[in-house]
Amino acid sequence: MVNTRISCVICAYNEEPRIKNVLEAVANNPLFSEVIVVDDGSKDGTAEVVEKYKNVKLVRHGVNQGKSKAFVTGASAATGKFIMMLDADLVGLSNTALEGLAEPVLSGKADVAISLRSNSLFIYKWLGIDYISGERIFQKSLLEGHLEKMSTLPSYGLESYINELIIDGKLRLASVLWRGVVQTTKADKVERWSGLLGDSKMFLQIIRLMKLRTVIRQIWTMTRMAKANMR
Protein backbone atom coordinates (compact mmCIF):
# COMPACT_ATOMS: atom_id res chain seq x y z
CA MET A 1 0.00 0.00 0.00
CA VAL A 2 1.44 3.37 -1.00
CA ASN A 3 2.42 5.64 1.86
CA THR A 4 0.32 8.81 1.68
CA ARG A 5 1.57 10.39 4.89
CA ILE A 6 -0.52 8.81 7.62
CA SER A 7 0.23 10.00 11.13
CA CYS A 8 -0.52 7.32 13.71
CA VAL A 9 -1.59 8.90 17.02
CA ILE A 10 -1.71 6.77 20.18
CA CYS A 11 -2.85 8.11 23.54
CA ALA A 12 -1.60 6.15 26.54
CA TYR A 13 -2.11 6.27 30.29
CA ASN A 14 -0.56 3.57 32.49
CA GLU A 15 -0.26 1.11 29.61
CA GLU A 16 3.20 -0.28 30.38
CA PRO A 17 2.11 -3.96 30.21
CA ARG A 18 0.15 -3.53 26.98
CA ILE A 19 1.49 -0.80 24.72
CA LYS A 20 4.32 -2.97 23.36
CA ASN A 21 1.70 -5.07 21.52
CA VAL A 22 0.62 -1.98 19.59
CA LEU A 23 4.08 -0.53 19.04
CA GLU A 24 5.34 -3.80 17.57
CA ALA A 25 2.66 -3.48 14.89
CA VAL A 26 3.12 0.22 14.06
CA ALA A 27 6.82 0.96 14.57
CA ASN A 28 8.72 0.61 11.27
CA ASN A 29 5.41 0.02 9.48
CA PRO A 30 5.62 1.55 5.97
CA LEU A 31 1.94 2.44 6.20
CA PHE A 32 2.82 5.36 8.48
CA SER A 33 4.94 8.43 7.86
CA GLU A 34 5.18 8.92 11.63
CA VAL A 35 4.00 7.37 14.89
CA ILE A 36 3.22 9.69 17.80
CA VAL A 37 2.56 8.43 21.33
CA VAL A 38 1.19 10.86 23.89
CA ASP A 39 1.95 9.61 27.40
CA ASP A 40 -0.79 11.32 29.39
CA GLY A 41 0.97 11.57 32.77
CA SER A 42 1.42 7.84 33.29
CA LYS A 43 2.63 6.74 36.73
CA ASP A 44 4.13 3.49 35.47
CA GLY A 45 6.81 2.72 32.88
CA THR A 46 4.74 3.50 29.77
CA ALA A 47 7.15 6.19 28.58
CA GLU A 48 10.15 3.95 29.12
CA VAL A 49 8.62 1.27 26.89
CA VAL A 50 7.91 3.81 24.15
CA GLU A 51 11.45 5.21 24.33
CA LYS A 52 12.82 1.84 23.22
CA TYR A 53 11.31 2.47 19.77
CA LYS A 54 13.65 5.04 18.27
CA ASN A 55 11.41 5.94 15.32
CA VAL A 56 8.37 6.59 17.54
CA LYS A 57 7.88 10.17 18.69
CA LEU A 58 7.03 10.41 22.39
CA VAL A 59 5.20 13.44 23.78
CA ARG A 60 4.71 13.53 27.55
CA HIS A 61 2.12 15.29 29.69
CA GLY A 62 3.44 16.07 33.15
CA VAL A 63 0.07 15.21 34.67
CA ASN A 64 -2.91 13.21 33.48
CA GLN A 65 -5.23 15.44 31.43
CA GLY A 66 -7.55 12.87 29.85
CA LYS A 67 -7.73 11.22 26.44
CA SER A 68 -9.32 14.19 24.66
CA LYS A 69 -6.50 16.55 25.62
CA ALA A 70 -3.91 13.88 24.88
CA PHE A 71 -5.32 13.36 21.41
CA VAL A 72 -5.32 17.09 20.69
CA THR A 73 -1.64 17.16 21.66
CA GLY A 74 -0.90 14.30 19.28
CA ALA A 75 -3.04 15.65 16.44
CA SER A 76 -1.45 19.08 16.75
CA ALA A 77 1.99 17.50 16.36
CA ALA A 78 0.93 15.33 13.41
CA THR A 79 2.26 16.28 9.98
CA GLY A 80 0.46 13.71 7.84
CA LYS A 81 -2.50 14.31 5.55
CA PHE A 82 -4.33 11.53 7.39
CA ILE A 83 -4.56 10.64 11.06
CA MET A 84 -5.07 7.10 12.28
CA MET A 85 -6.18 6.95 15.90
CA LEU A 86 -5.24 3.82 17.85
CA ASP A 87 -5.82 2.83 21.45
CA ALA A 88 -2.75 1.69 23.38
CA ASP A 89 -4.33 -1.46 24.83
CA LEU A 90 -5.11 -3.48 21.71
CA VAL A 91 -4.26 -7.17 21.51
CA GLY A 92 -3.80 -9.02 18.23
CA LEU A 93 -3.11 -5.92 16.14
CA SER A 94 -1.51 -6.85 12.83
CA ASN A 95 -0.37 -5.21 9.62
CA THR A 96 -3.35 -6.83 7.90
CA ALA A 97 -5.74 -5.13 10.34
CA LEU A 98 -4.03 -1.76 9.95
CA GLU A 99 -4.05 -1.91 6.16
CA GLY A 100 -7.67 -3.08 6.23
CA LEU A 101 -8.67 -0.02 8.24
CA ALA A 102 -6.74 2.37 6.01
CA GLU A 103 -7.81 0.89 2.65
CA PRO A 104 -11.34 2.37 2.34
CA VAL A 105 -10.00 5.89 2.93
CA LEU A 106 -6.81 5.63 0.89
CA SER A 107 -8.67 4.10 -2.04
CA GLY A 108 -11.26 6.89 -1.99
CA LYS A 109 -14.17 4.60 -1.12
CA ALA A 110 -14.77 6.40 2.20
CA ASP A 111 -13.84 9.58 4.02
CA VAL A 112 -13.65 7.91 7.43
CA ALA A 113 -13.10 4.29 8.48
CA ILE A 114 -13.83 2.91 11.97
CA SER A 115 -12.84 -0.47 13.38
CA LEU A 116 -15.27 -3.11 14.60
CA ARG A 117 -13.15 -5.19 17.00
CA SER A 118 -13.69 -8.86 17.77
CA ASN A 119 -14.77 -8.04 21.33
CA SER A 120 -17.00 -5.08 20.49
CA LEU A 121 -20.39 -5.27 22.17
CA PHE A 122 -22.90 -7.64 20.58
CA ILE A 123 -25.24 -4.75 19.73
CA TYR A 124 -22.46 -3.05 17.76
CA LYS A 125 -21.69 -6.26 15.87
CA TRP A 126 -25.38 -6.66 15.09
CA LEU A 127 -25.59 -3.09 13.83
CA GLY A 128 -22.32 -3.45 11.98
CA ILE A 129 -20.58 -0.44 13.56
CA ASP A 130 -18.97 0.45 16.89
CA TYR A 131 -19.72 4.14 17.09
CA ILE A 132 -17.31 4.77 19.99
CA SER A 133 -14.40 2.75 18.64
CA GLY A 134 -11.08 4.45 19.29
CA GLU A 135 -9.54 3.12 16.08
CA ARG A 136 -10.35 5.26 13.08
CA ILE A 137 -8.72 7.06 10.16
CA PHE A 138 -9.66 10.36 8.51
CA GLN A 139 -8.08 13.42 6.95
CA LYS A 140 -6.49 15.75 9.48
CA SER A 141 -8.44 18.61 7.87
CA LEU A 142 -11.58 17.20 9.54
CA LEU A 143 -10.27 18.61 12.83
CA GLU A 144 -9.56 22.14 11.58
CA GLY A 145 -11.17 24.72 13.83
CA HIS A 146 -12.14 22.09 16.42
CA LEU A 147 -8.97 21.26 18.35
CA GLU A 148 -9.44 23.98 20.96
CA LYS A 149 -12.97 22.77 21.73
CA MET A 150 -11.85 19.14 21.72
CA SER A 151 -9.19 19.88 24.32
CA THR A 152 -11.92 20.85 26.80
CA LEU A 153 -13.94 17.64 26.40
CA PRO A 154 -14.15 15.05 29.17
CA SER A 155 -11.90 12.00 28.78
CA TYR A 156 -14.58 9.91 27.08
CA GLY A 157 -16.13 12.60 24.87
CA LEU A 158 -13.58 12.50 22.06
CA GLU A 159 -15.08 9.86 19.77
CA SER A 160 -18.62 11.21 20.20
CA TYR A 161 -17.45 14.70 19.23
CA ILE A 162 -15.71 13.37 16.11
CA ASN A 163 -18.91 11.49 15.29
CA GLU A 164 -20.75 14.80 15.14
CA LEU A 165 -18.18 16.11 12.68
CA ILE A 166 -18.69 13.01 10.53
CA ILE A 167 -22.47 13.35 10.60
CA ASP A 168 -22.53 17.12 10.05
CA GLY A 169 -20.12 16.75 7.14
CA LYS A 170 -22.21 13.95 5.60
CA LEU A 171 -19.00 12.00 5.16
CA ARG A 172 -18.77 8.58 3.57
CA LEU A 173 -18.26 6.13 6.41
CA ALA A 174 -16.79 2.61 6.39
CA SER A 175 -16.96 0.10 9.24
CA VAL A 176 -14.07 -2.39 9.09
CA LEU A 177 -14.33 -5.74 10.86
CA TRP A 178 -11.15 -6.49 12.81
CA ARG A 179 -11.13 -10.25 13.29
CA GLY A 180 -8.75 -11.31 16.05
CA VAL A 181 -8.16 -7.79 17.36
CA VAL A 182 -9.53 -7.01 20.82
CA GLN A 183 -9.34 -4.12 23.24
CA THR A 184 -8.30 -4.88 26.80
CA THR A 185 -11.27 -4.16 29.06
CA LYS A 186 -10.95 -2.08 32.20
CA ALA A 187 -11.95 -5.15 34.22
CA ASP A 188 -8.90 -6.94 32.78
CA LYS A 189 -6.60 -4.05 33.64
CA VAL A 190 -7.69 -3.62 37.25
CA GLU A 191 -9.74 -5.39 39.89
CA ARG A 192 -13.07 -6.47 38.35
CA TRP A 193 -15.38 -4.13 40.27
CA SER A 194 -13.08 -1.17 39.73
CA GLY A 195 -13.14 -1.99 36.03
CA LEU A 196 -16.93 -2.11 35.94
CA LEU A 197 -17.02 1.21 37.78
CA GLY A 198 -14.67 2.67 35.17
CA ASP A 199 -16.88 1.43 32.33
CA SER A 200 -19.94 2.98 34.01
CA LYS A 201 -18.10 6.27 34.44
CA MET A 202 -17.21 6.26 30.74
CA PHE A 203 -20.83 5.71 29.72
CA LEU A 204 -22.09 8.44 32.07
CA GLN A 205 -19.56 10.94 30.72
CA ILE A 206 -20.69 10.23 27.17
CA ILE A 207 -24.34 10.66 28.16
CA ARG A 208 -23.54 13.87 30.07
CA LEU A 209 -21.72 15.32 27.08
CA MET A 210 -24.04 14.19 24.29
CA LYS A 211 -27.40 13.46 26.00
CA LEU A 212 -29.08 10.09 25.53
CA ARG A 213 -31.12 11.18 22.52
CA THR A 214 -27.94 12.36 20.79
CA VAL A 215 -26.21 9.04 21.49
CA ILE A 216 -29.18 7.18 19.97
CA ARG A 217 -29.18 9.54 16.98
CA GLN A 218 -25.47 9.00 16.43
CA ILE A 219 -25.79 5.22 16.50
CA TRP A 220 -28.79 5.28 14.15
CA THR A 221 -27.32 7.79 11.72
CA MET A 222 -23.85 6.27 11.57
CA THR A 223 -25.30 2.80 11.05
CA ARG A 224 -27.24 4.09 8.06
CA MET A 225 -24.20 5.97 6.74
CA ALA A 226 -21.98 2.88 6.92
CA LYS A 227 -24.59 0.65 5.26
CA ALA A 228 -25.21 3.20 2.52
CA ASN A 229 -21.50 3.30 1.72
CA MET A 230 -21.46 -0.49 1.27
CA ARG A 231 -23.91 -0.36 -1.64
Wavefront OBJ file of the C-alpha trace (Angstrom):
o trace
v 0.000 0.000 0.000
v 1.436 3.368 -1.003
v 2.417 5.644 1.855
v 0.317 8.807 1.679
v 1.566 10.389 4.894
v -0.524 8.811 7.618
v 0.229 10.005 11.134
v -0.520 7.316 13.706
v -1.586 8.896 17.023
v -1.714 6.767 20.175
v -2.853 8.112 23.537
v -1.603 6.154 26.544
v -2.108 6.267 30.293
v -0.560 3.566 32.494
v -0.259 1.108 29.611
v 3.204 -0.282 30.383
v 2.106 -3.965 30.214
v 0.146 -3.534 26.980
v 1.490 -0.800 24.717
v 4.317 -2.966 23.363
v 1.699 -5.066 21.524
v 0.622 -1.982 19.593
v 4.084 -0.529 19.043
v 5.340 -3.797 17.565
v 2.660 -3.478 14.889
v 3.125 0.219 14.057
v 6.818 0.961 14.570
v 8.715 0.608 11.269
v 5.411 0.019 9.481
v 5.622 1.548 5.969
v 1.937 2.440 6.202
v 2.824 5.363 8.483
v 4.942 8.432 7.865
v 5.176 8.919 11.628
v 4.001 7.367 14.887
v 3.219 9.689 17.804
v 2.562 8.428 21.325
v 1.194 10.858 23.893
v 1.955 9.614 27.399
v -0.785 11.316 29.395
v 0.965 11.572 32.773
v 1.419 7.836 33.292
v 2.628 6.740 36.728
v 4.127 3.491 35.465
v 6.813 2.720 32.876
v 4.740 3.496 29.774
v 7.146 6.188 28.579
v 10.153 3.949 29.116
v 8.619 1.267 26.892
v 7.913 3.810 24.146
v 11.454 5.207 24.326
v 12.816 1.840 23.217
v 11.309 2.470 19.770
v 13.652 5.040 18.269
v 11.406 5.941 15.320
v 8.374 6.591 17.537
v 7.876 10.165 18.688
v 7.029 10.408 22.395
v 5.196 13.441 23.779
v 4.710 13.528 27.549
v 2.120 15.292 29.686
v 3.437 16.071 33.151
v 0.075 15.210 34.672
v -2.908 13.213 33.475
v -5.225 15.444 31.427
v -7.546 12.869 29.852
v -7.725 11.220 26.438
v -9.323 14.189 24.665
v -6.504 16.552 25.616
v -3.908 13.880 24.883
v -5.324 13.358 21.405
v -5.324 17.090 20.691
v -1.637 17.159 21.664
v -0.899 14.303 19.277
v -3.044 15.645 16.440
v -1.445 19.083 16.753
v 1.989 17.498 16.362
v 0.929 15.333 13.412
v 2.261 16.278 9.980
v 0.456 13.713 7.838
v -2.502 14.306 5.547
v -4.333 11.534 7.394
v -4.557 10.639 11.060
v -5.070 7.103 12.278
v -6.183 6.952 15.902
v -5.244 3.819 17.846
v -5.820 2.825 21.455
v -2.751 1.690 23.381
v -4.330 -1.457 24.834
v -5.105 -3.477 21.711
v -4.255 -7.170 21.508
v -3.802 -9.020 18.227
v -3.111 -5.923 16.138
v -1.505 -6.851 12.830
v -0.371 -5.211 9.622
v -3.352 -6.827 7.897
v -5.740 -5.133 10.340
v -4.034 -1.761 9.948
v -4.053 -1.911 6.164
v -7.669 -3.075 6.225
v -8.670 -0.021 8.244
v -6.741 2.370 6.007
v -7.808 0.888 2.651
v -11.336 2.374 2.342
v -10.000 5.890 2.929
v -6.805 5.627 0.895
v -8.675 4.102 -2.044
v -11.261 6.892 -1.995
v -14.173 4.599 -1.122
v -14.772 6.397 2.202
v -13.841 9.583 4.020
v -13.646 7.912 7.435
v -13.097 4.289 8.482
v -13.827 2.914 11.969
v -12.843 -0.468 13.384
v -15.266 -3.114 14.602
v -13.148 -5.189 16.999
v -13.693 -8.860 17.771
v -14.774 -8.039 21.328
v -17.005 -5.079 20.495
v -20.394 -5.272 22.171
v -22.901 -7.642 20.579
v -25.238 -4.753 19.731
v -22.465 -3.047 17.758
v -21.690 -6.265 15.872
v -25.375 -6.659 15.095
v -25.592 -3.087 13.835
v -22.315 -3.448 11.980
v -20.582 -0.440 13.559
v -18.966 0.446 16.886
v -19.716 4.139 17.092
v -17.308 4.775 19.993
v -14.396 2.749 18.635
v -11.078 4.452 19.292
v -9.545 3.119 16.082
v -10.353 5.262 13.075
v -8.721 7.062 10.159
v -9.663 10.359 8.512
v -8.083 13.425 6.951
v -6.493 15.755 9.482
v -8.438 18.605 7.868
v -11.577 17.202 9.541
v -10.266 18.611 12.825
v -9.558 22.136 11.584
v -11.169 24.716 13.834
v -12.145 22.092 16.418
v -8.975 21.255 18.351
v -9.439 23.975 20.964
v -12.967 22.768 21.731
v -11.848 19.136 21.721
v -9.186 19.880 24.319
v -11.922 20.852 26.799
v -13.944 17.644 26.399
v -14.146 15.050 29.174
v -11.901 12.002 28.781
v -14.581 9.913 27.075
v -16.129 12.596 24.874
v -13.582 12.499 22.064
v -15.077 9.864 19.770
v -18.615 11.211 20.197
v -17.446 14.698 19.227
v -15.715 13.372 16.107
v -18.909 11.486 15.289
v -20.755 14.795 15.143
v -18.178 16.109 12.679
v -18.691 13.010 10.527
v -22.471 13.350 10.605
v -22.525 17.120 10.049
v -20.122 16.749 7.137
v -22.214 13.950 5.598
v -18.995 12.002 5.162
v -18.767 8.577 3.573
v -18.259 6.129 6.414
v -16.792 2.613 6.388
v -16.957 0.104 9.243
v -14.075 -2.385 9.090
v -14.332 -5.738 10.855
v -11.152 -6.486 12.807
v -11.133 -10.252 13.292
v -8.746 -11.310 16.048
v -8.157 -7.793 17.363
v -9.525 -7.013 20.823
v -9.340 -4.122 23.245
v -8.299 -4.877 26.800
v -11.266 -4.157 29.060
v -10.947 -2.083 32.204
v -11.947 -5.147 34.217
v -8.903 -6.943 32.783
v -6.597 -4.052 33.643
v -7.689 -3.617 37.254
v -9.741 -5.390 39.889
v -13.070 -6.473 38.355
v -15.379 -4.134 40.274
v -13.083 -1.166 39.725
v -13.145 -1.986 36.030
v -16.931 -2.108 35.939
v -17.023 1.215 37.780
v -14.674 2.672 35.166
v -16.876 1.434 32.325
v -19.935 2.979 34.008
v -18.099 6.273 34.438
v -17.215 6.263 30.739
v -20.826 5.710 29.717
v -22.090 8.442 32.068
v -19.555 10.939 30.719
v -20.687 10.228 27.165
v -24.338 10.663 28.165
v -23.535 13.868 30.071
v -21.723 15.317 27.081
v -24.038 14.193 24.286
v -27.398 13.459 26.000
v -29.082 10.092 25.530
v -31.120 11.176 22.516
v -27.944 12.358 20.792
v -26.213 9.038 21.486
v -29.179 7.178 19.969
v -29.179 9.545 16.976
v -25.465 9.003 16.431
v -25.791 5.222 16.504
v -28.790 5.277 14.147
v -27.319 7.786 11.722
v -23.849 6.272 11.571
v -25.296 2.804 11.046
v -27.237 4.092 8.057
v -24.200 5.970 6.743
v -21.985 2.879 6.918
v -24.585 0.650 5.256
v -25.211 3.204 2.520
v -21.502 3.297 1.719
v -21.460 -0.486 1.272
v -23.906 -0.360 -1.643
l 1 2 3 4 5 6 7 8 9 10 11 12 13 14 15 16 17 18 19 20 21 22 23 24 25 26 27 28 29 30 31 32 33 34 35 36 37 38 39 40 41 42 43 44 45 46 47 48 49 50 51 52 53 54 55 56 57 58 59 60 61 62 63 64 65 66 67 68 69 70 71 72 73 74 75 76 77 78 79 80 81 82 83 84 85 86 87 88 89 90 91 92 93 94 95 96 97 98 99 100 101 102 103 104 105 106 107 108 109 110 111 112 113 114 115 116 117 118 119 120 121 122 123 124 125 126 127 128 129 130 131 132 133 134 135 136 137 138 139 140 141 142 143 144 145 146 147 148 149 150 151 152 153 154 155 156 157 158 159 160 161 162 163 164 165 166 167 168 169 170 171 172 173 174 175 176 177 178 179 180 181 182 183 184 185 186 187 188 189 190 191 192 193 194 195 196 197 198 199 200 201 202 203 204 205 206 207 208 209 210 211 212 213 214 215 216 217 218 219 220 221 222 223 224 225 226 227 228 229 230 231
